[in-house]
């Protein structure tokens, strides 16, 4: 029941992190109420309605702006790919299969370390790598075994983090790309002001500034779910690493009085 509650809470957090920015983004350009109480619509004219379309925002922001939008789309797709990949990878059945634990537990109950190592080699996983690192130092003392388990656990954690960090990278790139698009849009706006013979229409300036701010909103749309998924998956990974280390040490407690004898069960005093 506790696992269900934690999963439900994590799902609600992820859903909220996706829905909230999308709702905020979709609310841009909606009707506003002026100081006189009259409704000011974003599409009062045909020109404003055309300029408020997302197609016009993307393809009407100049060559640099279009490239930034394509970069944002690519960043979002990569963030989704890496998040799904890590979500599939960081699972108990992937990192520490039950069949591996059962076989090793049975072998260790008989004092047969060779059979336990064979089970690890036949079931490749992070758990099997940690167990093999421990079994390879079984004749060197329990302290050496503990150090080997710690080193193997850190190595497996680093392997997982190398894949998980890409989710964080994509999440951090989103606001940077969005801010760059905003700066580019503001530069074009001020260039328009400098080159105009007189004061340009306010609607044209507002349209240019609006297009610039859209890139920031797009960057936040990519960043918020990506950063949320990164921390959720990272915490899940850390819990699994700690669990694998604890299970390994439980197995190795029996090695205090066990020696390797070519697959035979040899118990010392």
N, C-alpha and C positions, 0 to 999 in steps of 0.2 A: 504493500500500500504506500509506503514511503517513497519507493522508487517511482510509482505511478504519479504521486503528487509532484515529485521533483521534475519528472518528464513533462507533466502538464504545465508546470510553472515555466520551465524553459521554453516550451512551445509557445506559450502566451507572450513571453518576452520577445522571442524571435518574430512572431506574427505582428506584435506591436511595433517593433523596430522597422518592419517593412511597410505596414499599413500607414503609420503616422506620417512618414515623409512623403509617401505617395499621395495621401489625402491633402497634405499641405501644398504639394506641387500642383495637384489638380484644381485647387481652389484659386490659383493665380488667375487673374483676369476676370473673376466673377464680378457681379454687380456690387457697387459700393454706394453708400449714402452720403451725399454732400452735406455741407453745413446748413443749407436751406431746407434739408429734409427730403430733397428730391433724389430719386434713384439715378445714379450715374452708371450707365452700362458701358462695358468695355468694347462692345461692338455696335456703338450708336451709328457708325457710318460703315459703308462697305469697305472702305480702305482699312479702317481699324480692325474690322472682322477678318480681313484677309491677312493682315500683319500679325494677328494674334494666333494664327494657326501654327501648330508645331512644325509643319513642313517649312513654312516661311521663316520660322525662327532658326531652324538648322541651316537651310540653304540660302538664307538671306543675310548671314553673318560674315560673308566674305570667305576667301579661300582659307585663311588661317583659322577662322571660326569653324568652318566645316571640318577641317582636319582635327581640331580639338574635339568636336562632337563625335567624330568617328573614333577618336582615341578613348573618349568616355564610354562609348558603346562597347568597344573592345575590352576595356578595363572591367566593365560590368559583367561581360560574358566570361572573362577569365576568372573573376571572383566567384561567379556561380559554379564554374567547372571545378575549381580547387576546393570550394566549400563542399560540394557534393562528393568529390573524391575522398576528402578527409572524413566526411560523415560516414561513408561506407567503410573506410579503413579502420577508424577508431571505434571499434566495437569489441566487446568481450569475446565473442565467438571468433573474431579475426585474430586478436592479439594473444588470447589465452584459451584455446579450444578446450572444451570439457573432456573430449576423448583423450587429449594429451595428458591432462591432469589425472584422469582415471588410470591410464596406463602407467604413468610415473609413480602414482601412489601405490599401485599394486606391486610394481617392481621394488619400490623402496620398502614396502612391507615385508618382502622376502629377502631384503638385503642385497638384491642383485642390481648393482649400479650399471653394469654393462647393458642389461636389458632396458634400464631407464634411459641410457644414452641412445640406444637404438630407437626407442620410442620418440625421443626428441628429434633425431635425424629423419625419421619417417613422417613427422608432422612439423614442417617448418613454420615458425612463428616467432614473435618477440619473446614469448615465454620459453620456447625451446632454446633460443639463443642464450638466455640468462641461465637456464638449467645446465646447458652444455658447458658454459664458462665455469660454473661451480663444480661440475663433475670432473673437469679436466685438472682441477687442483685438489682433488679429494685426498691425495697422499701428502699434502704439504701442510696440513693443519687447519683447524677450524677458522682461525683468524685470517689466513690467506684465502680461504673460501669466501668469507664475508667480504673481503676486499674485491675479490673477483666478481661477486654478485653485484656489488655497488658499481663497479666499473662497467659491467655489462648493462645494468639498468640505465646508467647515464648515457651509454652509447645508443641504446634503443630509444631513449627519450629524444636524443639529438636527431636520430634518423626521422622520427615522426615530426619533430619541430621543423626540419628542413622542408618538409612538404606543407606543413600547416602555416609556416611563415608567409607563403605566397598569398594566402587569404588576407593577412595583415598588410602585405605590400600593396595589393590591389585596393584595399580599403583606404590606405594612406595616399595613394595616387589620385583617388577620386577628387577630394577637395583641392589638391594642387592643380589638377587639370582644369577644374571648374574656376578656380581663382585666376588662372592664366587666361582663360576665356573672358572673364570679366575685365581683367586689365586690358586685354586686346580690344574689347568692345568700348571701353572708356577712352582709349587712345583714339579710336576711330571717331568717337563723338567729339572729342576736343579738336581733332583735325577738321571735322566738319564745321565747327564753330570758327576756327581760324581761317578757313578758306572761304567762308560765306561773306558776301558783300555786306549783308545786313544781318539782322538777328534771324536765324532759321526758325521755322515754325516749331512751337513747343511740342506738338504731336510727333514731329520727326525726331526731336531729341529724346522724348520719352520712349519712343519705339526703339531707338538705338540703345538706350540705357537698359530697357527691359530685356532686349536680346542678350546684353552682356550679363545680366543677373541670372538669366535662365541657365547659363553654364554652371554657375555656382550651385544652383538648385539641383542640377543633374549630377554634379559631383557628390553632393550630400546624399542623394538617392542611392548612389553606389556605395558610399562610405559607411553609412549607418548600419545597414544589414551586414556588411562584410566584417566590420569591427565587432559587432555583436556575435556573429558566428565564430569569429576567431577566438574570443574569450570563452564562449560556451564549449567549443571543441578542445581548447587548451586545458580547461579545468577537467573535462572528461578524460583527456589523455593522462593528466597527472594522477588522477584517481586510479586509473587502470595500471599505471606504472607502479604506484605504491602497493596496489593489490597484488601484482605479480611478484614484487619483491618480498612481500609478506608471505605469500604462498610458498615461494622458493625457500625462504628461511625455515618455514615449518617442515618442509621435506628434509632440509639439511640438518635439522636438529638430531635426526637419527644417525647422522654420519659421525657424531662424536665417538661412537663405539662400533663403527663399521669400517672394515678394510676391504680393499678390492682384491679379489682372488681369482681372476680369469673367468668371471661369470659365476663362480661358486659363492655360496653364502658362507661368509666367514665372520663370526661375531667375536670381538675381543672382549676382554673383561672390562 
